[in-house]
Amino acid sequence: MVLEKIYVGVTMANKWTDPTSLLIIGLAGGVPALLIAEVAIALKVGLVYTAVLPGLIWLWYQFHLRTPPADTEAFLTFKDASLRRSWAKNKIPMHILVEAFLDDKVAFKKDVFKTLDEHREDFIDWRPTWNLALFLIRQALPSTSSSFKSIAATKKEIADHYDMGNDFFGAFMGPLMIYTSAIYHGLHQTLEQAQTNKLDTICEKLHLKPGQRMLDIGCGWGTLARHAASRFKARSIGVTLSKEGAAWCREQNAKEGLSQEQCDILMCDYREIPRSDGAFDAISAVEMAEHVGLANFTQPFLSSIFKMLKDDGLFFMQVAGLRKGSNWQDVQWGLFMSKYIFPGADASTPLYWYTQQLEKAGFEVHSVENIGRHYSHTLKAWYDNFQKNKSKPEIQQYPARLHRLWDIFLAWSVVAAGQGSATCYQIVSHKNLYSFPRDNFCSDQIARPTGPRA
């Protein structure tokens, strides 16, 4: 499935000069060509001359891609003398800035978000570095690629990220413990109000009715599964690989008086869900599908959902992605997320790829809604929460590097989602069968909450 990743990268471009096309074509064609040339030079001229070609490429990179002058020191405090010599008066490549910031070799003079939001073009260069090129090359190897996802690899990936500690996640997500985009009905609303809107929206888009069976794959801290059970009176099952998340789910179920029959939590991979063909009226995967891997997306991920869903059931998928025709700034954000935040995830696919996979798996896409701007406001609320809470003793116990990572992750993500570099889609689909009751979408008898609003 390396070819699938290359295909997605190339087709993300609208023209061959777009960054994704240049990166993929350059690495896929350039690296083999360089190796062949090096072998030819060694055989015909001598081993000592094999350093000439890499040296020429390095010189071309240094001069052709030299960053323009800028007063970078107006925005950053350099703690490392060599970095100061290189970048104090030139634009700093974003990848170098990220690594230096995480290593505490530079610091932002003012608020990270405000600096990136208002001044990023004044001191940042978005073109790729050698380190990013090496990262992309490693993605082509089965052992390090995000496309090849065994159950063991997925479990490790989820544990590494989601089991850092519930108090850390609570420091920015707030009391509802939801790690996905909210839906704002006016910017005066709080994060909690907007997240409750989102929970209602999902259940309503699923036409969820009392007594129906709902499956939430990748349920996180189980908030949607509990909401479906308490407010829509469904019988819900949440599936998670996170030990911390599962423990939180069960504690909250007990606090809210929800029985196992009303809201059950399974701790397993989606490939390990007990076989239950046609058992569910509604299935959701909210910002979970990005962890599946390109190679597994249609088969076994979507195909297993197709089997578990009733013939008249609905599937809701909320997914993040990059826009088609991305520029260097967009690509840098996608690579940052892949390298530092979700190393095993593929959140850089455009909309067409998701709908194509759904149709390949036998689904008919009913609706698509872009909620990217909602995501930007969600991320800003998370950023503000983290700035407010990170000095608390229970959060101070986490490494300072993790604090800095979350500062730049949340700040940059607000900008990326706000301007359309990254976005988030809500996709509703169903089995593409003649017998599917499509008039349901024309009826006013859709999901209606019967329980109290959170």
C-alpha positions as a Markdown table, in Angstrom:
| # | Residue | x | y | z |
|---|---|---|---|---|
| 1 | Met | 0.0 | 0.0 | 0.0 |
| 2 | Val | 3.0 | 2.3 | -0.4 |
| 3 | Leu | 1.5 | 3.0 | -3.9 |
| 4 | Glu | -1.8 | 4.1 | -2.2 |
| 5 | Lys | 0.1 | 6.7 | -0.1 |
| 6 | Ile | 1.9 | 7.9 | -3.2 |
| 7 | Tyr | -1.3 | 8.0 | -5.2 |
| 8 | Val | -3.1 | 10.0 | -2.5 |
| 9 | Gly | -0.2 | 12.4 | -2.2 |
| 10 | Val | -0.1 | 13.0 | -6.0 |
| 11 | Thr | -3.8 | 13.4 | -6.4 |
| 12 | Met | -4.0 | 15.9 | -3.6 |
| 13 | Ala | -2.3 | 18.3 | -6.0 |
| 14 | Asn | -4.3 | 20.3 | -8.5 |
| 15 | Lys | -1.3 | 20.7 | -10.7 |
| 16 | Trp | 2.1 | 19.0 | -10.9 |
| 17 | Thr | 3.9 | 22.0 | -9.3 |
| 18 | Asp | 1.8 | 21.8 | -6.1 |
| 19 | Pro | 3.9 | 20.8 | -3.1 |
| 20 | Thr | 2.4 | 17.3 | -2.5 |
| 21 | Ser | 3.1 | 16.4 | -6.2 |
| 22 | Leu | 6.7 | 17.8 | -6.0 |
| 23 | Leu | 7.4 | 16.0 | -2.8 |
| 24 | Ile | 6.1 | 12.6 | -3.9 |
| 25 | Ile | 7.5 | 12.7 | -7.4 |
| 26 | Gly | 10.8 | 14.1 | -6.2 |
| 27 | Leu | 11.3 | 11.5 | -3.6 |
| 28 | Ala | 9.8 | 8.6 | -5.6 |
| 29 | Gly | 11.9 | 9.4 | -8.6 |
| 30 | Gly | 14.8 | 11.3 | -7.2 |
| 31 | Val | 16.0 | 8.9 | -4.6 |
| 32 | Pro | 16.2 | 5.9 | -6.9 |
| 33 | Ala | 17.8 | 8.0 | -9.6 |
| 34 | Leu | 20.4 | 9.3 | -7.1 |
| 35 | Leu | 21.2 | 5.8 | -6.0 |
| 36 | Ile | 21.6 | 4.6 | -9.6 |
| 37 | Ala | 23.8 | 7.6 | -10.4 |
| 38 | Glu | 26.0 | 6.9 | -7.3 |
| 39 | Val | 26.5 | 3.3 | -8.3 |
| 40 | Ala | 27.4 | 4.3 | -11.9 |
| 41 | Ile | 29.9 | 6.9 | -10.6 |
| 42 | Ala | 31.5 | 4.4 | -8.2 |
| 43 | Leu | 31.9 | 1.8 | -11.0 |
| 44 | Lys | 33.1 | 4.2 | -13.8 |
| 45 | Val | 35.1 | 6.8 | -11.9 |
| 46 | Gly | 35.8 | 5.6 | -8.5 |
| 47 | Leu | 34.3 | 5.4 | -5.0 |
| 48 | Val | 35.8 | 8.6 | -3.9 |
| 49 | Tyr | 33.8 | 10.6 | -6.4 |
| 50 | Thr | 30.4 | 9.4 | -5.1 |
| 51 | Ala | 30.5 | 12.4 | -2.7 |
| 52 | Val | 30.4 | 14.9 | -5.6 |
| 53 | Leu | 26.7 | 14.5 | -6.5 |
| 54 | Pro | 25.3 | 14.7 | -3.0 |
| 55 | Gly | 27.6 | 17.7 | -2.5 |
| 56 | Leu | 26.2 | 19.5 | -5.5 |
| 57 | Ile | 22.6 | 18.8 | -4.4 |
| 58 | Trp | 23.5 | 20.2 | -1.0 |
| 59 | Leu | 25.0 | 23.4 | -2.5 |
| 60 | Trp | 21.9 | 23.8 | -4.7 |
| 61 | Tyr | 19.7 | 23.5 | -1.7 |
| 62 | Gln | 21.7 | 26.0 | 0.3 |
| 63 | Phe | 21.7 | 28.6 | -2.4 |
| 64 | His | 18.4 | 28.0 | -4.3 |
| 65 | Leu | 16.3 | 27.5 | -1.2 |
| 66 | Arg | 18.1 | 30.1 | 1.0 |
| 67 | Thr | 15.4 | 31.7 | 3.2 |
| 68 | Pro | 14.9 | 35.4 | 2.7 |
| 69 | Pro | 15.9 | 38.0 | 5.3 |
| 70 | Ala | 13.6 | 38.7 | 8.2 |
| 71 | Asp | 13.7 | 40.1 | 11.7 |
| 72 | Thr | 13.0 | 36.7 | 13.3 |
| 73 | Glu | 14.5 | 37.8 | 16.6 |
| 74 | Ala | 11.6 | 40.2 | 17.0 |
| 75 | Phe | 9.4 | 37.2 | 17.6 |
| 76 | Leu | 11.7 | 34.5 | 19.0 |
| 77 | Thr | 14.3 | 34.4 | 21.8 |
| 78 | Phe | 17.2 | 32.3 | 20.7 |
| 79 | Lys | 18.8 | 30.2 | 23.5 |
| 80 | Asp | 21.2 | 28.5 | 21.1 |
| 81 | Ala | 24.1 | 30.5 | 19.6 |
| 82 | Ser | 24.3 | 28.6 | 16.3 |
| 83 | Leu | 20.5 | 28.9 | 15.7 |
| 84 | Arg | 20.8 | 32.6 | 16.4 |
| 85 | Arg | 23.6 | 33.0 | 13.9 |
| 86 | Ser | 21.6 | 31.1 | 11.3 |
| 87 | Trp | 18.1 | 32.5 | 11.8 |
| 88 | Ala | 18.0 | 35.7 | 13.8 |
| 89 | Lys | 18.0 | 37.8 | 10.6 |
| 90 | Asn | 16.5 | 35.2 | 8.2 |
| 91 | Lys | 13.1 | 33.4 | 8.0 |
| 92 | Ile | 13.3 | 30.2 | 9.9 |
| 93 | Pro | 12.0 | 27.0 | 8.3 |
| 94 | Met | 9.0 | 25.8 | 10.3 |
| 95 | His | 10.3 | 22.3 | 10.9 |
| 96 | Ile | 13.5 | 23.8 | 12.4 |
| 97 | Leu | 11.4 | 26.1 | 14.5 |
| 98 | Val | 9.3 | 23.3 | 15.8 |
| 99 | Glu | 12.3 | 21.1 | 16.8 |
| 100 | Ala | 14.1 | 24.0 | 18.4 |
| 101 | Phe | 11.1 | 25.1 | 20.3 |
| 102 | Leu | 10.5 | 21.5 | 21.6 |
| 103 | Asp | 14.1 | 21.2 | 22.6 |
| 104 | Asp | 13.9 | 24.6 | 24.4 |
| 105 | Lys | 16.5 | 26.2 | 22.2 |
| 106 | Val | 14.1 | 29.0 | 21.2 |
| 107 | Ala | 11.1 | 30.6 | 22.9 |
| 108 | Phe | 8.3 | 32.7 | 21.6 |
| 109 | Lys | 8.5 | 36.3 | 23.0 |
| 110 | Lys | 4.8 | 36.6 | 23.1 |
| 111 | Asp | 1.8 | 34.3 | 23.1 |
| 112 | Val | 2.3 | 31.3 | 20.7 |
| 113 | Phe | -1.1 | 31.5 | 19.1 |
| 114 | Lys | -1.1 | 35.3 | 18.6 |
| 115 | Thr | 2.4 | 35.2 | 17.1 |
| 116 | Leu | 1.5 | 32.4 | 14.7 |
| 117 | Asp | -1.9 | 33.9 | 13.9 |
| 118 | Glu | -0.7 | 37.5 | 13.2 |
| 119 | His | 3.0 | 37.2 | 12.2 |
| 120 | Arg | 3.8 | 33.8 | 10.9 |
| 121 | Glu | 4.5 | 35.1 | 7.3 |
| 122 | Asp | 6.9 | 37.6 | 8.8 |
| 123 | Phe | 9.4 | 35.1 | 10.1 |
| 124 | Ile | 8.6 | 31.6 | 9.0 |
| 125 | Asp | 9.7 | 29.8 | 5.8 |
| 126 | Trp | 7.4 | 26.9 | 4.9 |
| 127 | Arg | 9.5 | 25.0 | 2.5 |
| 128 | Pro | 10.6 | 21.5 | 3.5 |
| 129 | Thr | 14.0 | 20.6 | 5.1 |
| 130 | Trp | 16.1 | 17.5 | 4.7 |
| 131 | Asn | 14.8 | 16.1 | 8.0 |
| 132 | Leu | 11.2 | 16.3 | 6.6 |
| 133 | Ala | 12.3 | 14.6 | 3.4 |
| 134 | Leu | 13.9 | 11.7 | 5.5 |
| 135 | Phe | 10.6 | 11.4 | 7.5 |
| 136 | Leu | 8.7 | 11.0 | 4.2 |
| 137 | Ile | 11.1 | 8.4 | 2.9 |
| 138 | Arg | 10.7 | 6.4 | 6.2 |
| 139 | Gln | 6.9 | 6.5 | 5.6 |
| 140 | Ala | 7.5 | 4.3 | 2.6 |
| 141 | Leu | 8.8 | 1.5 | 4.8 |
| 142 | Pro | 6.3 | -1.0 | 6.1 |
| 143 | Ser | 7.9 | -0.9 | 9.6 |
| 144 | Thr | 7.4 | 2.9 | 10.0 |
| 145 | Ser | 4.5 | 3.7 | 7.6 |
| 146 | Ser | 1.2 | 4.9 | 8.9 |
| 147 | Ser | -0.5 | 2.9 | 6.2 |
| 148 | Phe | 0.3 | -0.5 | 7.5 |
| 149 | Lys | -1.6 | -0.9 | 10.8 |
| 150 | Ser | -1.6 | -4.2 | 12.7 |
| 151 | Ile | -3.7 | -4.6 | 15.8 |
| 152 | Ala | -0.6 | -4.5 | 17.9 |
| 153 | Ala | 0.7 | -1.4 | 16.3 |
| 154 | Thr | -2.6 | 0.4 | 16.6 |
| 155 | Lys | -2.9 | -0.5 | 20.3 |
| 156 | Lys | 0.6 | 0.9 | 21.0 |
| 157 | Glu | -0.2 | 4.0 | 19.0 |
| 158 | Ile | -3.4 | 4.7 | 21.0 |
| 159 | Ala | -1.8 | 3.9 | 24.3 |
| 160 | Asp | 1.1 | 6.2 | 23.6 |
| 161 | His | -1.2 | 9.1 | 22.9 |
| 162 | Tyr | -4.4 | 8.6 | 24.7 |
| 163 | Asp | -3.1 | 7.0 | 27.9 |
| 164 | Met | -0.9 | 9.9 | 28.9 |
| 165 | Gly | -3.3 | 10.8 | 31.7 |
| 166 | Asn | -6.9 | 11.9 | 32.0 |
| 167 | Asp | -5.9 | 14.9 | 34.1 |
| 168 | Phe | -3.7 | 16.1 | 31.2 |
| 169 | Phe | -6.5 | 15.8 | 28.6 |
| 170 | Gly | -9.0 | 17.3 | 31.0 |
| 171 | Ala | -6.8 | 20.4 | 31.3 |
| 172 | Phe | -7.7 | 21.4 | 27.8 |
| 173 | Met | -10.8 | 19.4 | 26.8 |
| 174 | Gly | -12.9 | 20.4 | 29.9 |
| 175 | Pro | -15.4 | 18.4 | 31.9 |
| 176 | Leu | -17.1 | 16.7 | 29.0 |
| 177 | Met | -13.8 | 15.0 | 27.9 |
| 178 | Ile | -14.4 | 15.2 | 24.2 |
| 179 | Tyr | -11.4 | 15.2 | 21.9 |
| 180 | Thr | -13.2 | 16.1 | 18.6 |
| 181 | Ser | -14.6 | 19.2 | 17.0 |
| 182 | Ala | -17.6 | 20.9 | 18.6 |
| 183 | Ile | -20.5 | 22.6 | 16.7 |
| 184 | Tyr | -21.1 | 26.2 | 17.7 |
| 185 | His | -24.6 | 27.8 | 17.5 |
| 186 | Gly | -23.1 | 31.3 | 17.9 |
| 187 | Leu | -19.7 | 32.3 | 19.1 |
| 188 | His | -21.1 | 33.4 | 22.4 |
| 189 | Gln | -21.4 | 29.7 | 23.4 |
| 190 | Thr | -19.1 | 27.9 | 25.7 |
| 191 | Leu | -17.1 | 24.9 | 24.7 |
| 192 | Glu | -19.4 | 22.7 | 26.7 |
| 193 | Gln | -22.5 | 24.0 | 25.0 |
| 194 | Ala | -20.9 | 23.6 | 21.6 |
| 195 | Gln | -19.9 | 20.0 | 22.4 |
| 196 | Thr | -23.4 | 19.2 | 23.5 |
| 197 | Asn | -24.6 | 20.6 | 20.2 |
| 198 | Lys | -22.3 | 18.3 | 18.4 |
| 199 | Leu | -23.5 | 15.2 | 20.4 |
| 200 | Asp | -27.1 | 16.1 | 19.5 |
| 201 | Thr | -26.2 | 16.7 | 15.9 |
| 202 | Ile | -24.6 | 13.3 | 15.6 |
| 203 | Cys | -27.6 | 11.5 | 17.1 |
| 204 | Glu | -30.0 | 13.5 | 15.0 |
| 205 | Lys | -28.0 | 12.8 | 11.8 |
| 206 | Leu | -28.2 | 9.1 | 12.7 |
| 207 | His | -32.0 | 9.4 | 13.1 |
| 208 | Leu | -31.5 | 7.7 | 16.5 |
| 209 | Lys | -34.6 | 6.6 | 18.2 |
| 210 | Pro | -35.4 | 5.1 | 21.7 |
| 211 | Gly | -34.4 | 1.4 | 21.9 |
| 212 | Gln | -32.2 | 1.4 | 18.8 |
| 213 | Arg | -28.8 | -0.1 | 19.0 |
| 214 | Met | -25.9 | 2.3 | 18.4 |
| 215 | Leu | -22.2 | 1.5 | 18.1 |
| 216 | Asp | -19.5 | 4.2 | 18.6 |
| 217 | Ile | -16.2 | 3.0 | 17.3 |
| 218 | Gly | -13.3 | 4.9 | 18.9 |
| 219 | Cys | -15.4 | 6.3 | 21.7 |
| 220 | Gly | -12.6 | 8.0 | 23.5 |
| 221 | Trp | -14.0 | 8.9 | 27.0 |
| 222 | Gly | -17.4 | 7.6 | 26.0 |
| 223 | Thr | -19.3 | 10.9 | 26.1 |
| 224 | Leu | -21.2 | 10.3 | 22.9 |
| 225 | Ala | -22.2 | 6.7 | 23.9 |
| 226 | Arg | -23.5 | 8.0 | 27.2 |
| 227 | His | -25.3 | 10.9 | 25.5 |
| 228 | Ala | -27.0 | 8.6 | 23.1 |
| 229 | Ala | -28.2 | 6.4 | 26.0 |
| 230 | Ser | -29.3 | 9.1 | 28.4 |
| 231 | Arg | -30.7 | 11.7 | 26.0 |
| 232 | Phe | -31.9 | 9.6 | 23.1 |
| 233 | Lys | -32.7 | 6.4 | 25.0 |
| 234 | Ala | -30.7 | 4.3 | 22.7 |
| 235 | Arg | -28.8 | 1.1 | 23.7 |
| 236 | Ser | -25.2 | 2.2 | 23.0 |
| 237 | Ile | -21.9 | 0.4 | 22.9 |
| 238 | Gly | -18.6 | 2.3 | 22.9 |
| 239 | Val | -15.4 | 0.8 | 21.7 |
| 240 | Thr | -12.0 | 2.1 | 22.7 |
| 241 | Leu | -8.4 | 0.9 | 22.9 |
| 242 | Ser | -7.5 | 3.4 | 25.7 |
| 243 | Lys | -7.3 | 2.0 | 29.2 |
| 244 | Glu | -7.6 | 5.5 | 30.7 |
| 245 | Gly | -10.6 | 6.3 | 28.4 |
| 246 | Ala | -12.3 | 3.0 | 29.3 |
| 247 | Ala | -11.9 | 3.5 | 33.0 |
| 248 | Trp | -13.3 | 7.0 | 32.7 |
| 249 | Cys | -16.3 | 5.7 | 30.6 |
| 250 | Arg | -17.2 | 3.1 | 33.2 |
| 251 | Glu | -16.9 | 5.6 | 36.1 |
| 252 | Gln | -19.1 | 8.1 | 34.4 |
| 253 | Asn | -21.7 | 5.4 | 33.5 |
| 254 | Ala | -21.9 | 4.5 | 37.2 |
| 255 | Lys | -22.2 | 8.2 | 38.2 |
| 256 | Glu | -25.0 | 8.8 | 35.7 |
| 257 | Gly | -26.8 | 5.6 | 36.7 |
| 258 | Leu | -26.5 | 4.0 | 33.3 |
| 259 | Ser | -26.6 | 0.2 | 33.2 |
| 260 | Gln | -24.4 | -2.0 | 31.0 |
| 261 | Glu | -27.5 | -2.7 | 28.9 |
| 262 | Gln | -28.0 | 1.0 | 28.4 |
| 263 | Cys | -24.3 | 1.9 | 27.7 |
| 264 | Asp | -21.6 | -0.8 | 27.5 |
| 265 | Ile | -17.9 | -0.2 | 26.9 |
| 266 | Leu | -15.7 | -2.6 | 25.1 |
| 267 | Met | -11.9 | -2.3 | 25.2 |
| 268 | Cys | -10.8 | -3.7 | 21.9 |
| 269 | Asp | -9.7 | -2.9 | 18.3 |
| 270 | Tyr | -12.5 | -2.5 | 15.8 |
| 271 | Arg | -11.2 | -5.7 | 14.2 |
| 272 | Glu | -11.9 | -7.5 | 17.5 |
| 273 | Ile | -15.6 | -6.4 | 18.0 |
| 274 | Pro | -17.6 | -9.6 | 18.6 |
| 275 | Arg | -19.2 | -10.6 | 15.3 |
| 276 | Ser | -22.6 | -9.1 | 15.0 |
| 277 | Asp | -23.8 | -8.9 | 11.4 |
| 278 | Gly | -26.7 | -6.5 | 11.0 |
| 279 | Ala | -26.9 | -5.8 | 14.7 |
| 280 | Phe | -26.8 | -2.0 | 14.8 |
| 281 | Asp | -29.2 | 0.6 | 13.7 |
| 282 | Ala | -26.6 | 3.3 | 13.8 |
| 283 | Ile | -22.8 | 3.3 | 13.8 |
| 284 | Ser | -20.5 | 6.3 | 14.4 |
| 285 | Ala | -16.7 | 6.8 | 14.1 |
| 286 | Val | -15.9 | 10.3 | 15.2 |
| 287 | Glu | -12.4 | 11.3 | 14.3 |
| 288 | Met | -11.3 | 7.7 | 14.7 |
| 289 | Ala | -11.0 | 6.6 | 11.1 |
| 290 | Glu | -7.7 | 8.6 | 10.7 |
| 291 | His | -6.0 | 6.0 | 12.9 |
| 292 | Val | -7.1 | 3.1 | 10.7 |
| 293 | Gly | -4.3 | 3.5 | 8.0 |
| 294 | Leu | -4.8 | 3.8 | 4.3 |
| 295 | Ala | -4.2 | 0.2 | 3.6 |
| 296 | Asn | -7.0 | -0.9 | 6.0 |
| 297 | Phe | -9.6 | 1.8 | 5.3 |
| 298 | Thr | -11.9 | 0.0 | 2.9 |
| 299 | Gln | -11.0 | -3.5 | 4.0 |
| 300 | Pro | -11.3 | -4.4 | 6.9 |
| 301 | Phe | -12.5 | -1.0 | 8.4 |
| 302 | Leu | -15.4 | 0.0 | 6.2 |
| 303 | Ser | -16.3 | -3.5 | 5.2 |
| 304 | Ser | -16.7 | -4.5 | 8.9 |
| 305 | Ile | -19.0 | -1.5 | 9.5 |
| 306 | Phe | -21.0 | -2.5 | 6.4 |
| 307 | Lys | -21.6 | -6.0 | 7.9 |
| 308 | Met | -22.5 | -4.8 | 11.4 |
| 309 | Leu | -25.0 | -2.2 | 10.1 |
| 310 | Lys | -28.6 | -3.0 | 9.5 |
| 311 | Asp | -29.8 | -2.7 | 5.9 |
| 312 | Asp | -31.8 | 0.4 | 6.8 |
| 313 | Gly | -29.2 | 1.8 | 9.3 |
| 314 | Leu | -27.0 | 4.9 | 9.1 |
| 315 | Phe | -23.3 | 5.4 | 9.4 |
| 316 | Phe | -21.8 | 8.7 | 10.6 |
| 317 | Met | -18.2 | 9.4 | 10.1 |
| 318 | Gln | -16.4 | 12.6 | 11.3 |
| 319 | Val | -12.9 | 12.9 | 9.8 |
| 320 | Ala | -10.1 | 15.4 | 9.6 |
| 321 | Gly | -8.3 | 16.1 | 6.3 |
| 322 | Leu | -6.2 | 18.5 | 4.3 |
| 323 | Arg | -7.6 | 20.6 | 1.4 |
| 324 | Lys | -6.9 | 19.5 | -2.1 |
| 325 | Gly | -4.3 | 21.7 | -3.8 |
| 326 | Ser | -2.4 | 22.3 | -0.6 |
| 327 | Asn | 0.4 | 24.8 | -0.5 |
| 328 | Trp | 3.7 | 24.4 | 1.5 |
| 329 | Gln | 2.1 | 25.8 | 4.7 |
| 330 | Asp | -0.7 | 23.3 | 4.5 |
| 331 | Val | 1.7 | 20.4 | 3.9 |
| 332 | Gln | 4.0 | 21.5 | 6.8 |
| 333 | Trp | 1.0 | 21.3 | 9.2 |
| 334 | Gly | 0.0 | 17.8 | 7.9 |
| 335 | Leu | 3.6 | 16.5 | 8.3 |
| 336 | Phe | 3.9 | 18.1 | 11.8 |
| 337 | Met | 0.7 | 16.2 | 12.9 |
| 338 | Ser | 2.0 | 12.9 | 11.4 |
| 339 | Lys | 5.4 | 13.2 | 13.0 |
| 340 | Tyr | 4.7 | 14.7 | 16.5 |
| 341 | Ile | 1.0 | 14.3 | 17.4 |
| 342 | Phe | -0.5 | 11.2 | 15.8 |
| 343 | Pro | 2.5 | 9.3 | 14.4 |
| 344 | Gly | 0.4 | 6.4 | 13.2 |
| 345 | Ala | -2.5 | 8.4 | 11.7 |
| 346 | Asp | -3.4 | 9.6 | 8.2 |
| 347 | Ala | -5.2 | 12.9 | 8.6 |
| 348 | Ser | -3.9 | 14.4 | 5.4 |
| 349 | Thr | -6.4 | 13.0 | 2.9 |
| 350 | Pro | -8.8 | 15.3 | 1.0 |
| 351 | Leu | -12.5 | 14.8 | 0.9 |
| 352 | Tyr | -12.7 | 12.9 | -2.3 |
| 353 | Trp | -10.6 | 10.1 | -0.9 |
| 354 | Tyr | -13.1 | 9.5 | 1.9 |
| 355 | Thr | -16.2 | 9.4 | -0.3 |
| 356 | Gln | -14.4 | 7.2 | -2.8 |
| 357 | Gln | -13.6 | 4.6 | -0.1 |
| 358 | Leu | -17.1 | 4.7 | 1.2 |
| 359 | Glu | -18.5 | 4.0 | -2.3 |
| 360 | Lys | -15.9 | 1.2 | -2.8 |
| 361 | Ala | -17.2 | -0.4 | 0.4 |
| 362 | Gly | -20.8 | -0.4 | -0.8 |
| 363 | Phe | -22.1 | 2.8 | 0.9 |
| 364 | Glu | -24.1 | 5.6 | -0.6 |
| 365 | Val | -23.0 | 9.0 | 0.7 |
| 366 | His | -26.1 | 10.9 | 1.8 |
| 367 | Ser | -24.6 | 14.2 | 3.1 |
| 368 | Val | -21.3 | 15.9 | 3.7 |
| 369 | Glu | -20.8 | 18.9 | 6.0 |
| 370 | Asn | -17.6 | 20.9 | 6.4 |
| 371 | Ile | -17.2 | 21.9 | 10.0 |
| 372 | Gly | -13.6 | 23.1 | 9.8 |
| 373 | Arg | -14.3 | 26.6 | 11.1 |
| 374 | His | -16.1 | 25.0 | 14.1 |
| 375 | Tyr | -13.0 | 23.0 | 14.6 |
| 376 | Ser | -10.9 | 26.2 | 14.7 |
| 377 | His | -13.1 | 27.6 | 17.5 |
| 378 | Thr | -12.9 | 24.3 | 19.4 |
| 379 | Leu | -9.2 | 24.3 | 19.2 |
| 380 | Lys | -9.0 | 27.9 | 20.4 |
| 381 | Ala | -11.1 | 26.9 | 23.4 |
| 382 | Trp | -8.7 | 24.0 | 24.1 |
| 383 | Tyr | -5.7 | 26.3 | 23.7 |
| 384 | Asp | -7.2 | 28.8 | 26.1 |
| 385 | Asn | -8.0 | 26.1 | 28.6 |
| 386 | Phe | -4.5 | 24.7 | 28.4 |
| 387 | Gln | -2.9 | 28.1 | 29.0 |
| 388 | Lys | -5.2 | 28.6 | 32.0 |
| 389 | Asn | -4.6 | 25.1 | 33.5 |
| 390 | Lys | -1.1 | 24.1 | 32.7 |
| 391 | Ser | 0.4 | 25.7 | 35.7 |
| 392 | Lys | -1.7 | 23.5 | 38.1 |
| 393 | Pro | 0.4 | 21.1 | 40.1 |
| 394 | Glu | -1.2 | 18.0 | 38.6 |
| 395 | Ile | -0.3 | 19.2 | 35.1 |
| 396 | Gln | 3.2 | 20.5 | 36.0 |
| 397 | Gln | 4.1 | 16.8 | 36.7 |
| 398 | Tyr | 4.1 | 16.2 | 32.9 |
| 399 | Pro | 7.4 | 16.9 | 31.0 |
| 400 | Ala | 8.1 | 20.5 | 30.0 |
| 401 | Arg | 8.6 | 19.3 | 26.4 |
| 402 | Leu | 5.0 | 17.9 | 26.3 |
| 403 | His | 3.8 | 21.3 | 27.5 |
| 404 | Arg | 5.6 | 23.0 | 24.7 |
| 405 | Leu | 4.4 | 20.4 | 22.2 |
| 406 | Trp | 0.8 | 21.1 | 23.2 |
| 407 | Asp | 1.3 | 24.9 | 23.0 |
| 408 | Ile | 2.4 | 24.8 | 19.4 |
| 409 | Phe | 0.1 | 21.9 | 18.4 |
| 410 | Leu | -3.0 | 23.7 | 19.6 |
| 411 | Ala | -2.0 | 27.2 | 18.5 |
| 412 | Trp | -1.0 | 26.1 | 15.0 |
| 413 | Ser | -4.1 | 23.9 | 14.6 |
| 414 | Val | -6.3 | 26.9 | 15.4 |
| 415 | Val | -4.7 | 28.7 | 12.5 |
| 416 | Ala | -4.7 | 25.8 | 10.1 |
| 417 | Ala | -8.4 | 24.9 | 10.7 |
| 418 | Gly | -9.4 | 28.5 | 10.7 |
| 419 | Gln | -8.0 | 29.3 | 7.3 |
| 420 | Gly | -8.9 | 26.1 | 5.6 |
| 421 | Ser | -5.5 | 24.4 | 5.4 |
| 422 | Ala | -7.0 | 21.6 | 7.5 |
| 423 | Thr | -10.6 | 20.9 | 7.9 |
| 424 | Cys | -13.1 | 18.4 | 9.3 |
| 425 | Tyr | -16.0 | 16.7 | 7.6 |
| 426 | Gln | -19.2 | 15.1 | 8.9 |
| 427 | Ile | -20.2 | 12.4 | 6.4 |
| 428 | Val | -23.5 | 10.4 | 6.7 |
| 429 | Ser | -23.9 | 7.3 | 4.5 |
| 430 | His | -25.9 | 4.1 | 4.3 |
| 431 | Lys | -25.8 | 0.8 | 2.4 |
| 432 | Asn | -26.3 | 1.4 | -1.3 |
| 433 | Leu | -29.3 | -0.9 | -1.7 |
| 434 | Tyr | -32.5 | -0.5 | -3.7 |
| 435 | Ser | -34.4 | -1.4 | -0.6 |
| 436 | Phe | -33.0 | 1.3 | 1.6 |
| 437 | Pro | -35.9 | 3.6 | 2.8 |
| 438 | Arg | -34.6 | 6.9 | 1.3 |
| 439 | Asp | -37.9 | 8.6 | 2.2 |
| 440 | Asn | -36.7 | 8.7 | 5.8 |
| 441 | Phe | -34.6 | 11.7 | 4.7 |
| 442 | Cys | -37.9 | 13.4 | 3.6 |
| 443 | Ser | -39.7 | 12.8 | 6.9 |
| 444 | Asp | -40.1 | 15.1 | 9.9 |
| 445 | Gln | -39.9 | 12.0 | 12.1 |
| 446 | Ile | -36.2 | 12.1 | 12.6 |
| 447 | Ala | -34.3 | 11.8 | 15.8 |
| 448 | Arg | -35.7 | 13.7 | 18.8 |
| 449 | Pro | -34.1 | 13.8 | 22.2 |
| 450 | Thr | -36.2 | 12.5 | 25.0 |
| 451 | Gly | -33.8 | 12.9 | 27.9 |
| 452 | Pro | -32.6 | 16.1 | 29.6 |
| 453 | Arg | -30.0 | 18.3 | 27.9 |
| 454 | Ala | -26.5 | 18.0 | 29.4 |
